[in-house]
Amino acid sequence: MRIIITSFAFFVVGLLSAQQVEKPVNGSFLLDNATLVTVTNGTMTGDLLIQDGRIAEIEESISPDPETTVIDCQGKFVYPGFIDGNTHLGLGEIGAVSLTQDYNELGSFIPHMQALTAVNPSSVNIPVTRVEGVTTALAVPTGGRFPGTAALINLHGYTPEQMSAGFKAVIMNFPSSGKRGRWDRRSEEDIKKDAEKATKEIDDIWEKAKLYHTIDSTSQAQGKKRIDYNPQMDALMPVFRGEASLIINVNKKNDILNAIKWVETNKIKAIFMSVAEGWRVADEIAKAGIPCIVGPIMRYPSRDSDRYDAPYKNPGILSKAGVKVCIGTNETENVRNLPYNAGFAATYGMGTEEALKAVTINAAEIFGLGKELGSLEKGKIANLFVSDGDPFETKTNILQLFINGWNIPLESRHTLLYNEFLKRDPGLSK
């Protein structure tokens, strides 16, 4: 038995040693003679210069200095990095091992739980995601009524702080007035009672937030220091005061309408998430001026009576009604499928241009980072990729990827395994 274990250990070591992982490279890079899909200023043929982590120049022709690495992009396309607005990326690793699942903490009212602190920079899911052109993702906690504070992360860094993209938001799961799924056996009366109880819960929390705000403001005005410790209410104060957004997870038609009323009554700066039946009340959402993180797009309809393509059409209907839309996959391992979620939206009414905005500039603007991310513009952070075609098509390959100006190797456990076994040693001789 010892011999078998020892042999297996040597095999694993040998396998891992063969899988040499390249390091990201920082420096000055010139993407030469590329088709630049800027998103905000049309498409042009020219050069793009990356320096000090940002886009330094975009011109028809740029003369590089000797320190600049020139990358020939003849016949290639450059896009801004894709942004996924709803993921558990970095918060979950192995579904069967609960210790690796950090997106669902105990408790219903825990807005102070910071998703960023739980992000695993070494997650094997991150390289898998990057190879599809996704450079940024919102790491979202789930669970109770206020499950925590989501964090936008760039998918490169050795620590969560290095990965932070500069946006955080408290998450609220709005009370649902419908069945939770096919397995839900509650009666209509029980569903109504549960919804009323949940609505009273959030109203009570907001009344407490109002009182806490009054006490806190009075203490500050008098120059006194509060002696109580209430991290939950401290986390809600920026939302209550209109200084930060509240992301509200809501899906059913009636729940969306109720959420709109609740937001308007409490004067909240809101972002809706998921919004499975947004297409039913698109005009009402547009009138309220609430942006939406829609998705996943590749899903079943929310009602058995709906057409099969209702989820595919949802973002397009919302966008045409005037709602600012970005797309979220609600995935952990398969965030890499973000381009294909957008591709479905494009095909079923949204159009390629708006679908591209939904995973780039719209997402950046919804998260308050429109001046930093989401398009190819001089001065913006160099989150971008080079491809050999339309990134919404499965046949397209991502050839180069940059995050914060770092040239990221397009390696993942998939590419390493592929290369390892493509020309494998035939094994030990008999």
Number of C-alpha atoms within 10 A of each C-alpha: 6 7 8 9 10 11 12 12 12 12 12 12 12 11 15 14 10 13 16 10 14 10 11 16 12 17 14 23 24 24 25 22 22 22 22 24 18 18 19 13 11 10 15 16 20 18 23 25 23 28 20 15 21 21 24 19 18 22 13 13 13 16 10 14 10 8 9 15 15 15 14 13 22 14 12 19 24 27 25 30 28 30 31 32 31 27 25 27 30 30 24 24 20 11 11 8 9 10 10 15 17 19 24 17 15 9 13 15 18 23 25 18 21 22 28 24 13 18 24 21 21 14 15 16 22 25 23 20 24 27 22 27 28 30 26 30 28 29 28 30 29 21 18 19 21 24 27 29 25 26 25 25 28 23 26 23 17 11 14 22 14 13 21 21 21 14 16 23 27 27 27 26 19 24 24 23 20 18 14 11 9 6 7 10 11 13 10 12 9 11 18 15 13 17 18 14 13 17 18 13 14 19 14 12 15 16 12 13 20 16 12 17 19 11 13 16 12 12 13 11 9 8 9 10 9 10 6 6 8 10 13 16 21 16 19 24 18 16 20 20 15 14 11 19 22 23 25 25 22 24 22 22 20 16 19 27 16 18 20 20 13 16 18 13 9 12 13 18 19 23 21 25 27 23 27 25 22 26 20 18 18 22 17 16 24 18 12 14 16 19 26 32 27 27 27 23 27 18 15 16 17 16 13 8 7 11 11 14 16 21 27 26 19 24 36 23 22 25 22 16 17 17 22 24 27 31 31 28 28 24 19 21 21 16 25 22 20 28 26 18 23 32 24 22 29 22 14 19 18 24 15 18 11 24 27 27 24 31 27 29 28 27 30 24 17 19 21 15 17 16 14 21 28 32 27 30 22 17 17 20 25 30 32 25 26 24 22 17 16 16 23 20 11 13 10 13 16 21 18 20 28 27 26 25 23 23 22 22 18 20 17 18 14 12 14 17 14 12 13 15 10 9 8 9 8 6 6 5 4 3
